[in-house]
């Protein structure tokens, strides 16, 4: 941006606008959300959102399988959301569907965005490769296991644990359950993408520019 304008003063870092809607949204209580989607709300929730990585399509099956096998070992309700429609999404869906009838697994093709954010707010952690692990999760104080390279190069907060392969996924999940110092840091809700006031900052910046 500074190369385009030639002036550093004409560029302002405001954060992610998506966080504005997160802060403005009235998120559902866990009990209400559980009743609406028939998800037991007396246990921990783990949220999984895994998309195919368009730069590494061959990893779709292996990464998804590694996650699901580790989730099987956890005493929690596993909420699985279908991937986007990128190439190889059917591979991810096929793996997810193998768990539909298994105890403590709940699978959804999609949910309204506000309900998804509510699920994120109430989960023990999110796992997969969705950008919400980097954007919304830190603001809500939710740990995230980012699997693979789909988010490679993007800035991330202290809540994100990068993992690759079954062993990496297992280490990251164990850290969430056992590392109190890590959880304390995540609870600070610090995000490199701002604090949900991007729109206000943009308006102020533009008003100052036209004066």
URVEN-V33233 format. One record per pair of residues at least 12 apart in sequence whose ideal C-beta (glycine too) atoms are under 10 Angstrom apart, sorted by sequence separation. I is the first residue (numbers start at 1). J is the second residue. D is the distance in Angstrom with one decimal. If there is no record, write none. Layout:
i & j & d
I & J & D
I & J & D
This chain:
i & j & d
1 & 13 & 9.2
29 & 41 & 8.9
30 & 42 & 9.4
33 & 45 & 9.2
52 & 64 & 8.9
68 & 80 & 8.2
80 & 92 & 9.7
96 & 108 & 10.0
120 & 132 & 6.4
125 & 137 & 8.5
132 & 144 & 8.4
133 & 145 & 7.7
134 & 146 & 7.3
144 & 156 & 8.3
160 & 172 & 9.5
161 & 173 & 8.5
163 & 175 & 9.7
50 & 63 & 6.9
51 & 64 & 9.9
67 & 80 & 9.4
80 & 93 & 9.8
83 & 96 & 8.3
96 & 109 & 9.9
106 & 119 & 9.9
120 & 133 & 9.0
133 & 146 & 5.4
144 & 157 & 8.7
146 & 159 & 9.8
149 & 162 & 9.1
50 & 64 & 5.3
82 & 96 & 7.0
93 & 107 & 9.4
116 & 130 & 9.8
123 & 137 & 9.1
126 & 140 & 9.6
130 & 144 & 8.8
133 & 147 & 9.5
145 & 159 & 10.0
146 & 160 & 5.3
147 & 161 & 9.6
148 & 162 & 8.8
161 & 175 & 6.1
30 & 45 & 7.8
80 & 95 & 9.6
81 & 96 & 8.8
82 & 97 & 9.5
117 & 132 & 8.1
121 & 136 & 8.8
129 & 144 & 9.9
131 & 146 & 9.6
143 & 158 & 9.5
144 & 159 & 5.4
145 & 160 & 8.0
146 & 161 & 6.9
147 & 162 & 8.1
148 & 163 & 8.2
149 & 164 & 8.0
161 & 176 & 7.3
48 & 64 & 8.9
64 & 80 & 9.8
80 & 96 & 5.1
93 & 109 & 8.8
116 & 132 & 7.8
120 & 136 & 6.1
121 & 137 & 9.4
126 & 142 & 6.0
127 & 143 & 9.2
128 & 144 & 8.6
129 & 145 & 9.4
130 & 146 & 8.7
135 & 151 & 10.0
143 & 159 & 5.4
144 & 160 & 4.9
145 & 161 & 5.2
146 & 162 & 5.1
147 & 163 & 5.3
148 & 164 & 6.3
50 & 67 & 6.4
80 & 97 & 9.2
120 & 137 & 6.4
123 & 140 & 9.2
125 & 142 & 6.4
126 & 143 & 7.7
127 & 144 & 7.2
128 & 145 & 7.7
129 & 146 & 6.1
134 & 151 & 5.9
142 & 159 & 6.5
143 & 160 & 8.2
144 & 161 & 6.9
145 & 162 & 8.1
146 & 163 & 6.9
147 & 164 & 6.9
148 & 165 & 9.3
159 & 176 & 9.7
50 & 68 & 8.9
121 & 139 & 9.8
122 & 140 & 9.2
124 & 142 & 8.3
125 & 143 & 4.2
126 & 144 & 4.9
127 & 145 & 4.2
128 & 146 & 7.8
129 & 147 & 5.5
133 & 151 & 7.4
138 & 156 & 8.0
139 & 157 & 8.6
141 & 159 & 7.5
143 & 161 & 7.1
144 & 162 & 9.5
145 & 163 & 5.5
146 & 164 & 9.6
147 & 165 & 8.8
161 & 179 & 9.5
48 & 67 & 6.2
64 & 83 & 8.7
80 & 99 & 7.0
113 & 132 & 9.9
117 & 136 & 6.4
120 & 139 & 9.9
121 & 140 & 5.0
123 & 142 & 6.3
124 & 143 & 7.7
125 & 144 & 6.4
126 & 145 & 7.4
127 & 146 & 8.2
128 & 147 & 6.2
129 & 148 & 5.3
131 & 150 & 8.4
135 & 154 & 9.2
137 & 156 & 9.6
138 & 157 & 3.6
140 & 159 & 8.9
48 & 68 & 7.8
80 & 100 & 8.8
116 & 136 & 9.2
120 & 140 & 6.1
121 & 141 & 8.8
122 & 142 & 9.0
123 & 143 & 9.1
125 & 145 & 6.5
126 & 146 & 9.1
127 & 147 & 6.7
128 & 148 & 8.9
129 & 149 & 8.2
130 & 150 & 8.3
131 & 151 & 6.5
134 & 154 & 5.8
137 & 157 & 7.9
138 & 158 & 7.3
139 & 159 & 9.2
148 & 168 & 9.7
46 & 67 & 9.9
78 & 99 & 7.5
121 & 142 & 7.2
123 & 144 & 9.8
129 & 150 & 4.0
130 & 151 & 8.4
134 & 155 & 7.4
135 & 156 & 9.5
138 & 159 & 4.5
147 & 168 & 7.8
161 & 182 & 8.1
118 & 140 & 10.0
120 & 142 & 6.1
128 & 150 & 8.9
129 & 151 & 6.1
134 & 156 & 4.9
135 & 157 & 9.3
137 & 159 & 5.6
138 & 160 & 7.5
147 & 169 & 6.2
48 & 71 & 6.8
60 & 83 & 8.7
117 & 140 & 8.0
128 & 151 & 10.0
129 & 152 & 9.7
131 & 154 & 7.5
133 & 156 & 8.0
134 & 157 & 7.1
137 & 160 & 7.7
145 & 168 & 8.9
159 & 182 & 8.8
46 & 70 & 9.8
78 & 102 & 8.6
120 & 144 & 9.5
133 & 157 & 9.4
145 & 169 & 6.5
158 & 182 & 7.9
159 & 183 & 9.5
46 & 71 & 6.2
67 & 92 & 10.0
78 & 103 & 9.7
79 & 104 & 9.9
80 & 105 & 6.5
81 & 106 & 9.7
82 & 107 & 7.7
134 & 159 & 8.6
145 & 170 & 10.0
147 & 172 & 8.4
161 & 186 & 9.9
60 & 86 & 9.4
65 & 91 & 9.9
77 & 103 & 9.6
78 & 104 & 5.9
79 & 105 & 8.3
80 & 106 & 7.0
81 & 107 & 8.1
82 & 108 & 7.0
84 & 110 & 10.0
133 & 159 & 7.8
134 & 160 & 6.1
145 & 171 & 9.5
146 & 172 & 8.5
158 & 184 & 9.9
159 & 185 & 7.9
160 & 186 & 9.3
60 & 87 & 8.9
61 & 88 & 8.4
64 & 91 & 7.3
65 & 92 & 9.9
68 & 95 & 6.3
72 & 99 & 8.0
77 & 104 & 5.3
78 & 105 & 4.9
79 & 106 & 5.1
80 & 107 & 4.7
81 & 108 & 5.5
82 & 109 & 4.6
133 & 160 & 6.1
145 & 172 & 4.4
158 & 185 & 4.7
159 & 186 & 4.4
46 & 74 & 6.4
60 & 88 & 4.5
63 & 91 & 10.0
64 & 92 & 5.1
67 & 95 & 8.9
68 & 96 & 7.4
71 & 99 & 8.3
76 & 104 & 6.9
77 & 105 & 7.9
78 & 106 & 7.0
79 & 107 & 8.1
80 & 108 & 7.2
81 & 109 & 8.0
82 & 110 & 6.4
133 & 161 & 9.5
144 & 172 & 9.1
145 & 173 & 6.3
157 & 185 & 9.2
158 & 186 & 6.2
159 & 187 & 9.3
57 & 86 & 8.8
59 & 88 & 9.2
60 & 89 & 8.1
62 & 91 & 9.8
63 & 92 & 8.6
64 & 93 & 9.2
67 & 96 & 9.8
75 & 104 & 7.9
77 & 106 & 6.3
78 & 107 & 8.9
79 & 108 & 7.2
81 & 110 & 7.1
82 & 111 & 9.8
143 & 172 & 8.8
157 & 186 & 8.2
158 & 187 & 10.0
159 & 188 & 9.3
44 & 74 & 8.0
46 & 76 & 4.9
47 & 77 & 9.6
48 & 78 & 6.5
49 & 79 & 9.2
50 & 80 & 8.2
51 & 81 & 9.9
54 & 84 & 10.0
57 & 87 & 6.0
58 & 88 & 8.5
60 & 90 & 9.1
61 & 91 & 5.2
64 & 94 & 8.9
65 & 95 & 5.9
68 & 98 & 7.7
72 & 102 & 7.7
74 & 104 & 8.6
81 & 111 & 6.9
143 & 173 & 9.3
145 & 175 & 8.8
158 & 188 & 7.6
159 & 189 & 8.6
44 & 75 & 7.6
45 & 76 & 6.4
46 & 77 & 7.1
47 & 78 & 8.3
48 & 79 & 6.9
49 & 80 & 8.2
50 & 81 & 8.5
51 & 82 & 9.5
52 & 83 & 6.2
57 & 88 & 4.7
60 & 91 & 4.4
61 & 92 & 8.0
64 & 95 & 4.4
68 & 99 & 6.1
71 & 102 & 10.0
72 & 103 & 9.8
145 & 176 & 7.3
157 & 188 & 9.4
158 & 189 & 9.9
159 & 190 & 8.6
43 & 75 & 7.3
44 & 76 & 4.0
45 & 77 & 5.0
46 & 78 & 5.1
47 & 79 & 5.0
48 & 80 & 4.8
49 & 81 & 4.9
50 & 82 & 9.3
51 & 83 & 4.4
52 & 84 & 7.9
54 & 86 & 5.4
56 & 88 & 9.8
59 & 91 & 9.8
60 & 92 & 5.6
63 & 95 & 9.5
64 & 96 & 7.2
72 & 104 & 9.0
79 & 111 & 9.1
143 & 175 & 8.3
144 & 176 & 9.0
157 & 189 & 8.9
158 & 190 & 6.5
159 & 191 & 8.4
43 & 76 & 5.8
44 & 77 & 7.0
45 & 78 & 8.0
46 & 79 & 6.9
47 & 80 & 8.3
48 & 81 & 6.9
49 & 82 & 8.8
50 & 83 & 5.9
51 & 84 & 5.1
52 & 85 & 9.4
53 & 86 & 8.4
54 & 87 & 6.2
58 & 91 & 9.7
61 & 94 & 8.3
62 & 95 & 9.7
65 & 98 & 9.3
71 & 104 & 8.9
72 & 105 & 8.8
126 & 159 & 9.3
143 & 176 & 4.7
157 & 190 & 6.1
158 & 191 & 9.3
43 & 77 & 5.3
44 & 78 & 9.7
45 & 79 & 5.8
46 & 80 & 9.2
47 & 81 & 7.3
49 & 83 & 7.5
51 & 85 & 9.4
52 & 86 & 4.9
53 & 87 & 9.8
54 & 88 & 8.2
57 & 91 & 8.4
60 & 94 & 9.8
61 & 95 & 6.5
64 & 98 & 9.9
68 & 102 & 9.5
71 & 105 & 8.1
125 & 159 & 8.8
126 & 160 & 9.8
127 & 161 & 9.3
142 & 176 & 10.0
143 & 177 & 9.6
157 & 191 & 5.1
158 & 192 & 9.4
42 & 77 & 9.2
49 & 84 & 9.3
51 & 86 & 6.2
52 & 87 & 6.2
53 & 88 & 8.5
60 & 95 & 8.4
81 & 116 & 7.2
156 & 191 & 9.4
157 & 192 & 5.6
40 & 76 & 9.9
41 & 77 & 8.3
52 & 88 & 4.0
92 & 128 & 9.4
125 & 161 & 8.9
127 & 163 & 8.5
143 & 179 & 9.5
155 & 191 & 9.5
156 & 192 & 7.0
157 & 193 & 7.9
40 & 77 & 5.6
51 & 88 & 9.4
52 & 89 & 5.3
68 & 105 & 8.8
79 & 116 & 9.7
155 & 192 & 4.6
156 & 193 & 9.5
39 & 77 & 5.9
51 & 89 & 7.3
52 & 90 & 8.9
81 & 119 & 8.3
154 & 192 & 9.4
155 & 193 & 7.5
50 & 89 & 9.7
52 & 91 & 6.8
143 & 182 & 7.4
154 & 193 & 9.8
39 & 79 & 6.7
52 & 92 & 5.9
79 & 119 & 6.0
143 & 183 & 7.0
51 & 92 & 7.2
52 & 93 & 9.9
79 & 120 & 9.7
37 & 79 & 8.4
50 & 92 & 5.5
127 & 169 & 7.5
141 & 183 & 9.1
143 & 185 & 9.7
144 & 186 & 8.8
34 & 77 & 8.7
50 & 93 & 9.8
79 & 122 & 9.7
143 & 186 & 5.2
79 & 123 & 7.1
141 & 185 & 10.0
142 & 186 & 7.3
143 & 187 & 9.6
50 & 95 & 8.5
78 & 123 & 9.8
81 & 126 & 9.9
83 & 128 & 8.6
127 & 172 & 8.1
141 & 186 & 5.8
142 & 187 & 9.9
50 & 96 & 7.9
77 & 123 & 9.1
83 & 129 & 9.2
84 & 130 & 9.1
127 & 173 & 7.5
140 & 186 & 9.7
141 & 187 & 5.1
76 & 123 & 8.7
77 & 124 & 9.5
79 & 126 & 9.5
81 & 128 & 8.5
83 & 130 & 8.9
125 & 172 & 9.0
141 & 188 & 7.6
142 & 189 & 9.2
48 & 96 & 8.1
76 & 124 & 6.1
80 & 128 & 9.1
125 & 173 & 7.6
138 & 186 & 7.4
141 & 189 & 4.6
76 & 125 & 9.3
78 & 127 & 9.4
81 & 130 & 8.4
124 & 173 & 9.7
127 & 176 & 9.2
137 & 186 & 8.8
140 & 189 & 7.1
141 & 190 & 9.4
74 & 124 & 8.5
125 & 175 & 10.0
138 & 188 & 9.0
139 & 189 & 5.8
141 & 191 & 10.0
48 & 99 & 9.9
74 & 125 & 9.8
125 & 176 & 5.1
138 & 189 & 6.5
139 & 190 & 8.8
140 & 191 & 9.4
124 & 176 & 7.3
125 & 177 & 9.0
137 & 189 & 9.8
138 & 190 & 6.6
139 & 191 & 5.0
124 & 177 & 8.4
138 & 191 & 4.1
137 & 191 & 8.7
138 & 192 & 7.8
139 & 193 & 7.8
136 & 191 & 8.7
138 & 193 & 7.7
139 & 194 & 8.5
71 & 127 & 7.5
135 & 191 & 7.8
139 & 195 & 7.4
48 & 105 & 9.6
70 & 127 & 8.2
134 & 191 & 8.7
135 & 192 & 9.6
136 & 193 & 8.8
139 & 196 & 6.8
46 & 104 & 9.3
125 & 183 & 9.9
134 & 192 & 8.3
135 & 193 & 5.6
45 & 104 & 10.0
46 & 105 & 10.0
48 & 107 & 9.6
68 & 127 & 9.8
134 & 193 & 7.5
135 & 194 & 9.8
67 & 127 & 5.7
136 & 196 & 10.0
43 & 104 & 7.7
45 & 106 & 8.9
67 & 128 & 6.8
125 & 186 & 9.2
67 & 129 & 9.5
40 & 104 & 8.0
64 & 128 & 8.6
86 & 150 & 9.7
39 & 104 & 9.9
63 & 128 & 8.6
64 & 129 & 9.8
40 & 106 & 8.8
63 & 129 & 7.6
39 & 106 & 5.3
49 & 116 & 8.5
38 & 106 & 7.7
37 & 106 & 7.1
39 & 108 & 9.5
47 & 116 & 8.5
49 & 119 & 9.8
59 & 129 & 9.9
37 & 108 & 7.3
49 & 120 & 9.1
34 & 106 & 9.8
47 & 119 & 5.6
47 & 120 & 6.0
37 & 111 & 7.5
45 & 119 & 6.9
47 & 121 & 9.8
36 & 111 & 9.6
45 & 120 & 9.5
47 & 122 & 8.8
48 & 123 & 9.4
70 & 145 & 9.0
45 & 121 & 9.9
47 & 123 & 4.2
53 & 129 & 6.6
45 & 122 & 5.8
46 & 123 & 6.0
47 & 124 & 8.5
48 & 125 & 9.8
49 & 126 & 6.8
50 & 127 & 7.9
51 & 128 & 7.3
52 & 129 & 9.0
33 & 111 & 9.6
37 & 115 & 7.6
44 & 122 & 9.2
45 & 123 & 4.4
46 & 124 & 5.6
47 & 125 & 7.6
48 & 126 & 7.4
49 & 127 & 8.1
50 & 128 & 3.9
51 & 129 & 5.8
67 & 145 & 8.1
36 & 115 & 7.5
44 & 123 & 7.7
45 & 124 & 6.3
46 & 125 & 6.2
47 & 126 & 4.5
48 & 127 & 5.2
49 & 128 & 4.3
50 & 129 & 6.0
51 & 130 & 6.5
39 & 119 & 8.4
44 & 124 & 4.3
45 & 125 & 9.2
46 & 126 & 7.7
47 & 127 & 7.4
48 & 128 & 5.2
49 & 129 & 7.7
50 & 130 & 7.6
51 & 131 & 9.2
67 & 147 & 6.1
37 & 118 & 9.9
41 & 122 & 8.1
43 & 124 & 9.4
44 & 125 & 9.0
45 & 126 & 9.7
46 & 127 & 6.7
47 & 128 & 8.2
49 & 130 & 3.9
66 & 147 & 7.3
67 & 148 & 9.9
33 & 115 & 6.6
36 & 118 & 9.5
37 & 119 & 8.3
48 & 130 & 9.1
49 & 131 & 9.3
66 & 148 & 9.6
39 & 122 & 9.6
47 & 130 & 9.1
49 & 132 & 6.9
64 & 147 & 8.7
49 & 133 & 8.0
63 & 147 & 5.2
64 & 148 & 9.8
33 & 118 & 5.1
34 & 119 & 9.7
47 & 132 & 9.0
62 & 147 & 10.0
63 & 148 & 5.0
28 & 114 & 7.6
32 & 118 & 8.5
33 & 119 & 6.6
47 & 133 & 9.4
62 & 148 & 9.2
63 & 149 & 9.7
27 & 114 & 7.1
28 & 115 & 6.6
63 & 150 & 9.2
25 & 113 & 8.5
26 & 114 & 8.2
27 & 115 & 8.8
30 & 118 & 8.0
33 & 121 & 9.1
34 & 122 & 8.6
59 & 147 & 9.1
60 & 148 & 9.1
25 & 114 & 5.5
28 & 117 & 9.0
29 & 118 & 8.1
30 & 119 & 9.0
33 & 122 & 6.7
59 & 148 & 5.9
27 & 117 & 5.8
28 & 118 & 4.1
47 & 137 & 9.3
59 & 149 & 8.2
22 & 113 & 9.7
27 & 118 & 4.3
28 & 119 & 8.7
30 & 121 & 8.3
31 & 122 & 9.5
59 & 150 & 9.5
21 & 113 & 8.3
22 & 114 & 9.6
25 & 117 & 6.1
26 & 118 & 9.3
27 & 119 & 9.3
29 & 121 & 9.6
30 & 122 & 4.3
56 & 148 & 6.8
21 & 114 & 8.9
25 & 118 & 8.4
27 & 120 & 8.7
28 & 121 & 8.5
29 & 122 & 8.2
30 & 123 & 9.5
55 & 148 & 9.6
56 & 149 & 6.0
70 & 163 & 9.6
27 & 121 & 5.2
28 & 122 & 8.5
53 & 147 & 9.4
55 & 149 & 6.8
56 & 150 & 8.1
18 & 113 & 9.9
22 & 117 & 6.1
27 & 122 & 8.4
47 & 142 & 8.4
53 & 148 & 5.4
55 & 150 & 7.8
21 & 117 & 8.6
25 & 121 & 9.8
52 & 148 & 9.8
53 & 149 & 6.1
54 & 150 & 8.1
56 & 152 & 9.7
67 & 163 & 9.0
70 & 166 & 7.1
47 & 144 & 9.4
48 & 145 & 9.4
50 & 147 & 7.2
51 & 148 & 9.5
53 & 150 & 4.4
55 & 152 & 8.5
66 & 163 & 8.5
69 & 166 & 6.6
70 & 167 & 9.9
73 & 170 & 8.4
22 & 120 & 9.2
50 & 148 & 8.7
52 & 150 & 8.4
53 & 151 & 9.3
66 & 164 & 8.7
71 & 169 & 9.2
22 & 121 & 9.2
46 & 145 & 9.6
48 & 147 & 9.6
51 & 150 & 6.4
53 & 152 & 9.1
66 & 165 & 6.1
67 & 166 & 8.9
70 & 169 & 5.1
74 & 173 & 7.2
50 & 150 & 9.1
63 & 163 & 9.3
66 & 166 & 4.2
69 & 169 & 8.4
70 & 170 & 5.5
73 & 173 & 8.5
63 & 164 & 8.0
65 & 166 & 8.2
66 & 167 & 8.7
68 & 169 & 9.8
69 & 170 & 9.1
62 & 164 & 9.7
63 & 165 & 8.2
66 & 168 & 8.1
67 & 169 & 5.9
70 & 172 & 9.0
71 & 173 & 8.3
74 & 176 & 10.0
62 & 165 & 7.7
63 & 166 & 9.5
66 & 169 & 5.1
70 & 173 & 5.8
74 & 177 & 8.3
62 & 166 & 8.5
66 & 170 & 8.5
70 & 174 & 9.5
59 & 164 & 8.8
59 & 165 & 9.6
63 & 169 & 8.5
67 & 173 & 9.3
22 & 132 & 9.6
18 & 131 & 9.0
22 & 135 & 8.4
27 & 140 & 8.7
18 & 132 & 8.9
22 & 136 & 5.4
16 & 131 & 9.6
21 & 136 & 9.6
19 & 135 & 6.8
23 & 139 & 7.7
18 & 135 & 5.9
19 & 136 & 6.9
22 & 139 & 6.2
16 & 134 & 9.3
18 & 136 & 7.2
22 & 140 & 7.7
16 & 135 & 5.6
19 & 138 & 9.6
15 & 135 & 9.9
16 & 136 & 8.8
19 & 139 & 5.8
18 & 139 & 9.9
16 & 139 & 9.2
46 & 173 & 8.8
46 & 176 & 9.6
44 & 177 & 10.0
23 & 194 & 9.9
19 & 191 & 7.2
23 & 195 & 7.8
24 & 196 & 7.7
23 & 196 & 3.3
19 & 193 & 6.0
20 & 194 & 8.7
22 & 196 & 6.2
23 & 197 & 7.9
16 & 191 & 8.2
18 & 193 & 8.1
19 & 194 & 5.7
20 & 195 & 9.6
21 & 196 & 8.4
23 & 198 & 10.0
24 & 199 & 9.5
15 & 191 & 7.9
16 & 192 & 9.1
17 & 193 & 9.5
18 & 194 & 9.7
19 & 195 & 7.1
20 & 196 & 5.3
15 & 192 & 8.5
16 & 193 & 3.9
17 & 194 & 8.9
19 & 196 & 4.3
20 & 197 & 7.1
15 & 193 & 5.2
16 & 194 & 5.9
18 & 196 & 9.1
19 & 197 & 8.3
20 & 198 & 5.6
21 & 199 & 9.4
13 & 192 & 9.9
14 & 193 & 9.8
15 & 194 & 2.0
17 & 196 & 9.3
19 & 198 & 6.6
20 & 199 & 5.0
13 & 193 & 9.9
14 & 194 & 6.7
15 & 195 & 6.9
16 & 196 & 8.7
18 & 198 & 8.4
19 & 199 & 9.8
20 & 200 & 8.2
13 & 194 & 8.3
15 & 196 & 7.7
17 & 198 & 4.6
20 & 201 & 9.9
15 & 197 & 7.2
16 & 198 & 6.3
17 & 199 & 6.2
20 & 202 & 9.8
14 & 197 & 8.0
15 & 198 & 4.3
14 & 198 & 4.4
15 & 199 & 9.6
17 & 201 & 9.8
13 & 198 & 9.5
14 & 199 & 8.2
17 & 202 & 7.9
14 & 200 & 8.6
15 & 201 & 7.2
14 & 201 & 4.1
15 & 202 & 9.6
13 & 201 & 8.7
14 & 202 & 5.5
12 & 201 & 6.9
14 & 203 & 9.8
12 & 202 & 8.0
14 & 204 & 9.3
14 & 205 & 7.2
12 & 204 & 9.0
12 & 205 & 4.9
11 & 205 & 9.6
12 & 206 & 9.7
10 & 205 & 9.3
12 & 208 & 9.5
12 & 209 & 9.6
10 & 209 & 7.7
9 & 209 & 9.8
